Amino acid sequence: MLFGKIEYLNLLPFHIFMKRFAPSSQIKMSMEYKKSVPAKINVEFKYRRVDAAFISSIEAKRYKNVKLGIIARKDVKSVLVIPDTEAKKDKESATSNVLVNVLGLSGEVLIGDKALRYALANDNYIDLAKVWNERYKLPFVFAVLALHKDIKVYKKIEKLFGKRPVRIPQYLLEKAAKRVGIEKNDVLEYLQLISYELDQKAQRGLNKFYKEAAKII
């Protein structure tokens, strides 16, 4: 099993879960990772160089998936546009580069850990998930756990991951905070903004995004 791993902070709980609570030791032993940013993982998944991954929502519609994603119920602080700057896409992104156009905004797009650092240090930004929620009263789904095979395995992962909160050990919390360049409390506060369950309301948000994106693509 080759899994496309995005090493953004928003997936820290999932990666800890995969190490601890994968359905069997055999799965743990067979799980290998290919690490990159979302835009590159999309390509790896498309060409089947990974078997499963959280891929950008804008790319996920054509693939099988389980009911897990990277979801913002309101604001997110890690997907931003910096207004009053030259319009510029984030090369690591796919979904957010489309979302900024869906929302009719302009400026430099920032996603991921660098965007979170920016949001914690500045106030001249627009949170795209917040604007989406204010406009449509729906969550925004940035990525979906899609797969090419092993559907039964990932259904089990879906079920187990939702059973209980993932406790982040202090040493991993400190490591993540240091890697991103923020405080430990900022990590914990940020993770409270992220949801992973692709429930009915999140699915409605995803369907709405597809509908609005189709108008501009």
Short mmCIF file of the C-alpha atoms (twelve columns), coordinates in Angstrom:
data_MODEL
# 
_entry.id   MODEL 
# 
loop_
_atom_site.group_PDB 
_atom_site.id 
_atom_site.type_symbol 
_atom_site.label_atom_id 
_atom_site.label_alt_id 
_atom_site.label_comp_id 
_atom_site.label_asym_id 
_atom_site.label_seq_id 
_atom_site.Cartn_x 
_atom_site.Cartn_y 
_atom_site.Cartn_z 
_atom_site.pdbx_PDB_model_num 
ATOM 1   C CA . MET A 1   0.000   0.000  0.000   1 
ATOM 2   C CA . LEU A 2   1.532   3.273  -1.114  1 
ATOM 3   C CA . PHE A 3   -0.087  6.318  0.488   1 
ATOM 4   C CA . GLY A 4   0.391   9.877  -0.732  1 
ATOM 5   C CA . LYS A 5   1.300   11.843 2.378   1 
ATOM 6   C CA . ILE A 6   0.792   15.595 2.624   1 
ATOM 7   C CA . GLU A 7   2.897   16.824 5.508   1 
ATOM 8   C CA . TYR A 8   0.790   19.853 6.349   1 
ATOM 9   C CA . LEU A 9   -0.153  20.398 9.949   1 
ATOM 10  C CA . ASN A 10  -3.836  19.810 9.220   1 
ATOM 11  C CA . LEU A 11  -3.205  16.071 8.733   1 
ATOM 12  C CA . LEU A 12  -1.101  15.549 11.863  1 
ATOM 13  C CA . PRO A 13  -3.904  13.743 13.768  1 
ATOM 14  C CA . PHE A 14  -4.532  11.405 10.837  1 
ATOM 15  C CA . HIS A 15  -0.882  10.457 10.458  1 
ATOM 16  C CA . ILE A 16  -0.616  9.765  14.196  1 
ATOM 17  C CA . PHE A 17  -3.746  7.642  13.936  1 
ATOM 18  C CA . MET A 18  -2.316  5.667  11.023  1 
ATOM 19  C CA . LYS A 19  0.742   4.755  13.056  1 
ATOM 20  C CA . ARG A 20  -1.278  3.677  16.084  1 
ATOM 21  C CA . PHE A 21  -4.699  2.516  15.044  1 
ATOM 22  C CA . ALA A 22  -4.371  1.014  11.565  1 
ATOM 23  C CA . PRO A 23  -6.534  -2.122 11.442  1 
ATOM 24  C CA . SER A 24  -3.636  -4.549 11.687  1 
ATOM 25  C CA . SER A 25  0.102   -4.696 12.171  1 
ATOM 26  C CA . GLN A 26  0.294   -6.173 8.669   1 
ATOM 27  C CA . ILE A 27  -1.223  -2.981 7.249   1 
ATOM 28  C CA . LYS A 28  1.179   -0.872 9.294   1 
ATOM 29  C CA . MET A 29  4.116   -2.844 7.953   1 
ATOM 30  C CA . SER A 30  2.907   -2.654 4.357   1 
ATOM 31  C CA . MET A 31  2.076   1.056  4.437   1 
ATOM 32  C CA . GLU A 32  4.672   3.144  2.643   1 
ATOM 33  C CA . TYR A 33  4.502   6.877  2.069   1 
ATOM 34  C CA . LYS A 34  5.281   9.197  -0.792  1 
ATOM 35  C CA . LYS A 35  5.502   12.729 0.587   1 
ATOM 36  C CA . SER A 36  4.781   15.973 -1.238  1 
ATOM 37  C CA . VAL A 37  2.498   19.023 -1.432  1 
ATOM 38  C CA . PRO A 38  -1.159  18.725 -2.516  1 
ATOM 39  C CA . ALA A 39  -0.692  19.679 -6.175  1 
ATOM 40  C CA . LYS A 40  2.040   17.065 -6.630  1 
ATOM 41  C CA . ILE A 41  0.159   14.370 -4.707  1 
ATOM 42  C CA . ASN A 42  -2.765  14.954 -7.092  1 
ATOM 43  C CA . VAL A 43  -0.473  14.054 -9.993  1 
ATOM 44  C CA . GLU A 44  0.987   11.028 -8.209  1 
ATOM 45  C CA . PHE A 45  -2.528  9.756  -7.525  1 
ATOM 46  C CA . LYS A 46  -3.757  10.443 -11.066 1 
ATOM 47  C CA . TYR A 47  -0.983  8.328  -12.542 1 
ATOM 48  C CA . ARG A 48  -1.425  5.617  -9.886  1 
ATOM 49  C CA . ARG A 49  1.991   6.128  -8.386  1 
ATOM 50  C CA . VAL A 50  0.184   6.103  -5.038  1 
ATOM 51  C CA . ASP A 51  -2.764  3.885  -4.130  1 
ATOM 52  C CA . ALA A 52  -4.599  6.371  -1.910  1 
ATOM 53  C CA . ALA A 53  -4.245  9.943  -0.723  1 
ATOM 54  C CA . PHE A 54  -6.045  13.030 0.463   1 
ATOM 55  C CA . ILE A 55  -6.342  14.680 -2.927  1 
ATOM 56  C CA . SER A 56  -7.596  18.166 -3.719  1 
ATOM 57  C CA . SER A 57  -11.388 18.368 -3.919  1 
ATOM 58  C CA . ILE A 58  -11.285 19.863 -7.386  1 
ATOM 59  C CA . GLU A 59  -9.594  16.647 -8.590  1 
ATOM 60  C CA . ALA A 60  -11.501 14.152 -6.452  1 
ATOM 61  C CA . LYS A 61  -14.890 14.018 -8.146  1 
ATOM 62  C CA . ARG A 62  -13.890 11.330 -10.657 1 
ATOM 63  C CA . TYR A 63  -12.423 8.906  -8.085  1 
ATOM 64  C CA . LYS A 64  -13.667 6.518  -5.417  1 
ATOM 65  C CA . ASN A 65  -13.436 7.892  -1.897  1 
ATOM 66  C CA . VAL A 66  -14.318 7.200  1.692   1 
ATOM 67  C CA . LYS A 67  -16.105 9.662  3.953   1 
ATOM 68  C CA . LEU A 68  -12.962 11.404 5.177   1 
ATOM 69  C CA . GLY A 69  -11.626 14.757 4.099   1 
ATOM 70  C CA . ILE A 70  -9.933  17.970 5.175   1 
ATOM 71  C CA . ILE A 71  -12.868 20.190 6.079   1 
ATOM 72  C CA . ALA A 72  -13.343 23.666 7.517   1 
ATOM 73  C CA . ARG A 73  -16.720 24.172 9.181   1 
ATOM 74  C CA . LYS A 74  -16.159 27.956 9.362   1 
ATOM 75  C CA . ASP A 75  -12.763 29.681 9.251   1 
ATOM 76  C CA . VAL A 76  -9.504  27.762 8.704   1 
ATOM 77  C CA . LYS A 77  -6.553  30.227 8.886   1 
ATOM 78  C CA . SER A 78  -4.453  28.154 6.485   1 
ATOM 79  C CA . VAL A 79  -6.108  28.989 3.167   1 
ATOM 80  C CA . LEU A 80  -5.833  32.700 2.535   1 
ATOM 81  C CA . VAL A 81  -5.785  35.381 -0.071  1 
ATOM 82  C CA . ILE A 82  -3.723  38.493 0.565   1 
ATOM 83  C CA . PRO A 83  -5.736  41.402 -0.874  1 
ATOM 84  C CA . ASP A 84  -4.256  44.480 -2.515  1 
ATOM 85  C CA . THR A 85  -1.411  42.399 -3.941  1 
ATOM 86  C CA . GLU A 86  -0.769  41.059 -7.407  1 
ATOM 87  C CA . ALA A 87  -2.985  38.084 -8.223  1 
ATOM 88  C CA . LYS A 88  -0.853  34.981 -7.746  1 
ATOM 89  C CA . LYS A 89  -1.706  31.304 -7.413  1 
ATOM 90  C CA . ASP A 90  -0.068  29.041 -4.855  1 
ATOM 91  C CA . LYS A 91  1.835   26.365 -6.787  1 
ATOM 92  C CA . GLU A 92  1.214   23.865 -3.973  1 
ATOM 93  C CA . SER A 93  -2.545  24.214 -4.343  1 
ATOM 94  C CA . ALA A 94  -5.284  23.110 -6.717  1 
ATOM 95  C CA . THR A 95  -8.622  23.586 -4.944  1 
ATOM 96  C CA . SER A 96  -7.790  26.936 -3.334  1 
ATOM 97  C CA . ASN A 97  -6.660  28.440 -6.625  1 
ATOM 98  C CA . VAL A 98  -10.140 27.692 -7.979  1 
ATOM 99  C CA . LEU A 99  -11.943 28.717 -4.789  1 
ATOM 100 C CA . VAL A 100 -10.517 32.244 -4.879  1 
ATOM 101 C CA . ASN A 101 -12.085 32.693 -8.322  1 
ATOM 102 C CA . VAL A 102 -15.386 31.118 -7.255  1 
ATOM 103 C CA . LEU A 103 -15.566 33.690 -4.473  1 
ATOM 104 C CA . GLY A 104 -14.661 36.527 -6.827  1 
ATOM 105 C CA . LEU A 105 -11.595 37.546 -4.822  1 
ATOM 106 C CA . SER A 106 -8.208  38.744 -5.991  1 
ATOM 107 C CA . GLY A 107 -4.703  38.728 -4.558  1 
ATOM 108 C CA . GLU A 108 -1.986  36.275 -3.636  1 
ATOM 109 C CA . VAL A 109 -3.184  32.812 -2.590  1 
ATOM 110 C CA . LEU A 110 -1.411  31.151 0.343   1 
ATOM 111 C CA . ILE A 111 -2.151  27.661 1.642   1 
ATOM 112 C CA . GLY A 112 -0.816  25.257 4.238   1 
ATOM 113 C CA . ASP A 113 1.631   25.862 7.044   1 
ATOM 114 C CA . LYS A 114 3.110   29.035 5.540   1 
ATOM 115 C CA . ALA A 115 -0.410  30.494 5.354   1 
ATOM 116 C CA . LEU A 116 -1.026  29.641 9.008   1 
ATOM 117 C CA . ARG A 117 2.222   31.361 10.002  1 
ATOM 118 C CA . TYR A 118 1.133   34.400 8.035   1 
ATOM 119 C CA . ALA A 119 -2.318  34.468 9.650   1 
ATOM 120 C CA . LEU A 120 -0.828  34.279 13.140  1 
ATOM 121 C CA . ALA A 121 1.519   37.196 12.444  1 
ATOM 122 C CA . ASN A 122 -0.683  39.466 10.312  1 
ATOM 123 C CA . ASP A 123 -4.252  40.602 9.956   1 
ATOM 124 C CA . ASN A 124 -4.306  41.741 6.310   1 
ATOM 125 C CA . TYR A 125 -5.710  38.535 4.867   1 
ATOM 126 C CA . ILE A 126 -8.999  36.999 3.800   1 
ATOM 127 C CA . ASP A 127 -9.817  33.521 5.104   1 
ATOM 128 C CA . LEU A 128 -11.349 31.698 2.130   1 
ATOM 129 C CA . ALA A 129 -13.202 29.104 4.219   1 
ATOM 130 C CA . LYS A 130 -14.760 31.864 6.320   1 
ATOM 131 C CA . VAL A 131 -15.964 33.749 3.243   1 
ATOM 132 C CA . TRP A 132 -17.345 30.520 1.765   1 
ATOM 133 C CA . ASN A 133 -19.260 29.741 4.968   1 
ATOM 134 C CA . GLU A 134 -20.653 33.261 5.244   1 
ATOM 135 C CA . ARG A 135 -21.862 33.118 1.652   1 
ATOM 136 C CA . TYR A 136 -23.269 29.586 1.453   1 
ATOM 137 C CA . LYS A 137 -23.714 28.532 5.116   1 
ATOM 138 C CA . LEU A 138 -21.874 25.300 4.355   1 
ATOM 139 C CA . PRO A 139 -18.516 23.767 5.309   1 
ATOM 140 C CA . PHE A 140 -15.741 23.822 2.755   1 
ATOM 141 C CA . VAL A 141 -14.039 20.554 1.793   1 
ATOM 142 C CA . PHE A 142 -10.450 21.135 0.710   1 
ATOM 143 C CA . ALA A 143 -9.485  17.503 0.134   1 
ATOM 144 C CA . VAL A 144 -11.013 14.026 0.084   1 
ATOM 145 C CA . LEU A 145 -9.449  10.660 0.895   1 
ATOM 146 C CA . ALA A 146 -9.550  9.002  -2.512  1 
ATOM 147 C CA . LEU A 147 -8.300  5.547  -3.459  1 
ATOM 148 C CA . HIS A 148 -7.652  3.226  -6.364  1 
ATOM 149 C CA . LYS A 149 -7.886  -0.042 -4.425  1 
ATOM 150 C CA . ASP A 150 -8.204  -1.612 -0.940  1 
ATOM 151 C CA . ILE A 151 -11.656 -0.088 -0.357  1 
ATOM 152 C CA . LYS A 152 -12.336 -2.431 2.588   1 
ATOM 153 C CA . VAL A 153 -9.143  -1.336 4.323   1 
ATOM 154 C CA . TYR A 154 -9.967  2.343  3.953   1 
ATOM 155 C CA . LYS A 155 -13.560 1.807  5.071   1 
ATOM 156 C CA . LYS A 156 -12.144 0.346  8.277   1 
ATOM 157 C CA . ILE A 157 -9.788  3.312  8.612   1 
ATOM 158 C CA . GLU A 158 -12.747 5.661  8.106   1 
ATOM 159 C CA . LYS A 159 -14.683 3.927  10.872  1 
ATOM 160 C CA . LEU A 160 -11.793 3.723  13.349  1 
ATOM 161 C CA . PHE A 161 -10.509 7.269  12.794  1 
ATOM 162 C CA . GLY A 162 -13.892 8.697  13.721  1 
ATOM 163 C CA . LYS A 163 -14.256 6.675  16.912  1 
ATOM 164 C CA . ARG A 164 -12.226 8.827  19.292  1 
ATOM 165 C CA . PRO A 165 -10.061 11.943 19.286  1 
ATOM 166 C CA . VAL A 166 -6.387  11.404 18.512  1 
ATOM 167 C CA . ARG A 167 -4.127  12.438 21.373  1 
ATOM 168 C CA . ILE A 168 -0.994  14.188 20.181  1 
ATOM 169 C CA . PRO A 169 2.020   13.361 22.360  1 
ATOM 170 C CA . GLN A 170 3.967   16.352 23.640  1 
ATOM 171 C CA . TYR A 171 7.113   15.428 21.748  1 
ATOM 172 C CA . LEU A 172 5.205   15.291 18.446  1 
ATOM 173 C CA . LEU A 173 3.406   18.516 19.278  1 
ATOM 174 C CA . GLU A 174 6.724   20.221 19.965  1 
ATOM 175 C CA . LYS A 175 8.221   18.780 16.786  1 
ATOM 176 C CA . ALA A 176 5.284   19.980 14.683  1 
ATOM 177 C CA . ALA A 177 5.333   23.454 16.236  1 
ATOM 178 C CA . LYS A 178 9.064   23.768 15.602  1 
ATOM 179 C CA . ARG A 179 8.753   22.567 12.002  1 
ATOM 180 C CA . VAL A 180 5.997   25.049 11.215  1 
ATOM 181 C CA . GLY A 181 7.532   27.858 13.260  1 
ATOM 182 C CA . ILE A 182 4.631   28.524 15.634  1 
ATOM 183 C CA . GLU A 183 3.784   27.899 19.302  1 
ATOM 184 C CA . LYS A 184 2.365   24.618 20.596  1 
ATOM 185 C CA . ASN A 185 -0.873  26.312 21.671  1 
ATOM 186 C CA . ASP A 186 -1.240  27.673 18.159  1 
ATOM 187 C CA . VAL A 187 -1.008  24.130 16.797  1 
ATOM 188 C CA . LEU A 188 -3.781  22.913 19.082  1 
ATOM 189 C CA . GLU A 189 -6.011  25.901 18.392  1 
ATOM 190 C CA . TYR A 190 -5.549  25.482 14.671  1 
ATOM 191 C CA . LEU A 191 -6.426  21.784 14.731  1 
ATOM 192 C CA . GLN A 192 -9.731  22.673 16.389  1 
ATOM 193 C CA . LEU A 193 -10.676 24.365 13.111  1 
ATOM 194 C CA . ILE A 194 -10.179 21.187 11.083  1 
ATOM 195 C CA . SER A 195 -12.800 18.471 10.699  1 
ATOM 196 C CA . TYR A 196 -12.327 15.138 8.959   1 
ATOM 197 C CA . GLU A 197 -15.805 13.626 8.731   1 
ATOM 198 C CA . LEU A 198 -17.333 13.992 5.286   1 
ATOM 199 C CA . ASP A 199 -20.878 14.051 6.637   1 
ATOM 200 C CA . GLN A 200 -24.030 15.103 4.777   1 
ATOM 201 C CA . LYS A 201 -23.527 18.823 5.350   1 
ATOM 202 C CA . ALA A 202 -19.898 18.666 4.231   1 
ATOM 203 C CA . GLN A 203 -20.973 16.687 1.158   1 
ATOM 204 C CA . ARG A 204 -23.497 19.416 0.341   1 
ATOM 205 C CA . GLY A 205 -20.669 21.937 0.628   1 
ATOM 206 C CA . LEU A 206 -18.530 19.851 -1.709  1 
ATOM 207 C CA . ASN A 207 -21.342 19.501 -4.245  1 
ATOM 208 C CA . LYS A 208 -21.938 23.252 -4.109  1 
ATOM 209 C CA . PHE A 209 -18.255 23.877 -4.800  1 
ATOM 210 C CA . TYR A 210 -18.358 21.578 -7.825  1 
ATOM 211 C CA . LYS A 211 -21.436 23.419 -9.127  1 
ATOM 212 C CA . GLU A 212 -19.868 26.870 -8.679  1 
ATOM 213 C CA . ALA A 213 -16.475 25.790 -10.011 1 
ATOM 214 C CA . ALA A 214 -18.092 24.407 -13.176 1 
ATOM 215 C CA . LYS A 215 -19.250 27.932 -14.015 1 
ATOM 216 C CA . ILE A 216 -15.688 29.283 -14.218 1 
ATOM 217 C CA . ILE A 217 -13.558 26.349 -15.387 1 
# 
